[in-house]
């Protein structure tokens, strides 16, 4: 049976905070973990029409994140969440066709992960 859920690509670095990602078959999102930032960007450019969002969790520098934003495929309208310790940024599309960049607090990051149902219910309750 073909999985019709949109893909969330997650690049996790070795220093990323532990999270209870919901990668189960019953989850709302099809989560695919990648080990390096270069694989993350390659996967996005290969299948951007199936990717709903990118999550960079300690797998890149802020400079690499900005470079990624400038080279996103034209048809990619998904979110790009960058997290590195206490610093986090969310890039979203806007009505004018460009992208907005939001600085997030740790509570904002948790809210986003909860609202997008990327983490398990146990971690939402915590």
N, C-alpha and C positions, 0 to 999 in steps of 0.2 A: 504494500500500500504506500502510495506517494505521500510524503509529508507536505502539506499545503501551507503550513505556518511560515510567516516571514522570518528571516534570519536576523539574529542579533549576534554580531561578531564581537568577541571579547578577547582582547590582548592583555594578558596578565603578566606583570613583572614579578621577579622574585621577592621584591620588597612590598608588594601589594598587601593591603590589609585583608585578613580572612573575611570572606562573605559567604552567605548561604545561597548561592546561585540556584535557581530552580531550573535545572536542565533535564527534568524528568519528561517522559513522553506525554504526560498529562498537562504540562505547563502551557501557558498561553503563548510562549515564545519558543522558537527553535534556536537554542543557544549553541554556538560553536566556539570553542576555545582555541586560540592559536598561541604559539609560544613566543613569537617574535613580532615586532612591529612591521618588519618587511613582509612577512606572511600575511598580516592583517591587511595591509594596503594592497598587496597582490590579489588577495581574495576579493576585496571590494571592487577592484578594477575588472576582475574577471566576471563577477556576478552581481553587479550593483543593482539590477532590477529586482533581485530577490532579497536584498539586504534592507532591513528596516532601520537599523541603527548600528553604530560602532561604539564600543566602550573600550577606552584605553585606560587600563588600571595599573599604573606604574610601569607600563611597557615602553614608554617613550618620554622624551624630554619635551618641555614646553615649545622649544624651537621646532622639533619634529612634528608636534601637533599643529602648529601654525603652517608649516610646510604642507602637511596633509590637507588642511582646509583650502589652501590655494590650488590644489591639484585634484580636488574631488571630481568624479565624473559629472558631466553636465546634467545627466538625468537623475542623479542621486539627490533625493529630497529628505533623507532621513536625518536623525539626530546624530551628533558626534559628541560623546561625553568623555572628557579627559579628567582623570583623577590621579593625583600624585601626593600621597600623604594628606595634609590638610588643605592643599590647593586643588580646586576643581573648576572646570569651565565646561559649559554646554553650548554647542553650536547648533542652531536651529534655522530652518528656512523662514523667510518672511514673505508677506504678500507681494512685495515688489520684485521677487525673484532672487534676491540676494540672501545672505545669511546674517544672523544676529549672533553675537557672542555674549554669553552671560557668565559672570563670576558667581560661583556657588559656595555656600557655606556647607559644612558637613551635614547639617540637618536638611539642607536643600537636596543634597545628593541622596540621602536616605529616602526622602520623600519621592524623588524621581524614580529610584529603584523600586520602591513600593508601588507607586502609581502605575508603572509600566509592567508590573508583576514579574520582575526579573529575579527577585529573591523569594525564598520560601516563606510560607505563612508564619512559621515559627519565628523567623527573624523579623517579620513585620510586627509581631506581637511583643517582641523584646524591646 
